[in-house]
Amino acid sequence: MIRESDAEFAVNSILGEAGLLPTLTVLDSGMDLALANKESLVIAGDIVMQAAKDKGAEIIPVDSEHSAIFQ
C-alpha cells in the first residue's frame, strides 16, 4: 500500500516481473506512474492499462524503448 503523500507521481524501475505488483499498487492508488519497467507491460499490459484507466492515472514511459514508441 502507498502511504499518503504529496508526491505527484511514482517511478517504477524495478527489474523484471518483480515490478508488476508495485506498478499495480501505484496505479490502484490513482497516482501517475513513470514506468521504466517494461516487463509490467509485457506480462500484464491489458491489466496494467485497465488499472490506469479505472483510476484515472497516467503512465509515463521513461524506459528508452517504450518512451520512443510513446513519442
C-alpha positions as CSV (number, residue, x, y, z in Angstrom):
1,M,0.0,0.0,0.0
2,I,1.2,3.5,-0.8
3,R,1.3,5.9,2.1
4,E,-0.4,9.2,1.8
5,S,2.0,11.6,0.1
6,D,2.2,15.0,-1.6
7,A,4.1,13.3,-4.5
8,E,2.7,13.9,-7.9
9,F,3.9,10.6,-9.3
10,A,5.9,7.5,-8.6
11,V,8.8,5.9,-10.5
12,N,9.0,2.2,-11.0
13,S,12.3,0.9,-12.3
14,I,12.3,-2.4,-10.6
15,L,13.9,-5.1,-12.8
16,G,11.8,-7.9,-14.3
17,E,8.5,-9.3,-13.2
18,A,9.1,-8.1,-9.7
19,G,8.0,-4.7,-10.9
20,L,4.4,-5.8,-11.7
21,L,3.0,-5.6,-8.2
22,P,4.5,-2.2,-7.5
23,T,3.1,-1.0,-10.9
24,L,-0.4,-2.1,-10.0
25,T,-0.1,-0.8,-6.5
26,V,0.8,2.7,-7.7
27,L,-2.0,2.7,-10.3
28,D,-4.5,1.5,-7.8
29,S,-3.7,4.5,-5.6
30,G,-4.6,6.8,-8.5
31,M,-1.1,8.2,-8.7
32,D,0.5,8.8,-12.1
33,L,3.4,6.4,-12.8
34,A,6.7,7.0,-14.5
35,L,7.3,3.5,-15.8
36,A,10.8,2.1,-16.6
37,N,9.8,-1.5,-16.0
38,K,8.7,-2.8,-19.4
39,E,8.0,-6.3,-18.1
40,S,4.9,-4.9,-16.4
41,L,3.5,-4.2,-19.8
42,V,4.9,-7.3,-21.5
43,I,3.4,-9.8,-19.0
44,A,0.2,-7.9,-18.0
45,G,-0.3,-5.0,-20.4
46,D,-4.1,-5.3,-20.6
47,I,-4.4,-5.4,-16.8
48,V,-2.0,-2.5,-16.2
49,M,-3.6,-0.3,-18.8
50,Q,-7.1,-1.1,-17.5
51,A,-5.9,-0.3,-13.9
52,A,-4.6,3.1,-15.1
53,K,-7.9,3.8,-16.9
54,D,-10.1,2.8,-14.0
55,K,-8.2,5.1,-11.5
56,G,-7.6,7.9,-13.9
57,A,-3.8,7.5,-13.6
58,E,-1.4,8.3,-16.3
59,I,1.5,6.0,-17.3
60,I,4.6,8.0,-18.4
61,P,7.1,5.8,-20.2
62,V,10.7,6.6,-19.1
63,D,12.5,3.5,-20.5
64,S,14.2,4.3,-23.8
65,E,12.3,1.6,-25.8
66,H,8.7,2.3,-24.8
67,S,9.4,6.0,-24.5
68,A,10.3,6.1,-28.1
69,I,7.0,4.4,-29.1
70,F,5.1,6.9,-26.8
71,Q,6.8,9.8,-28.5
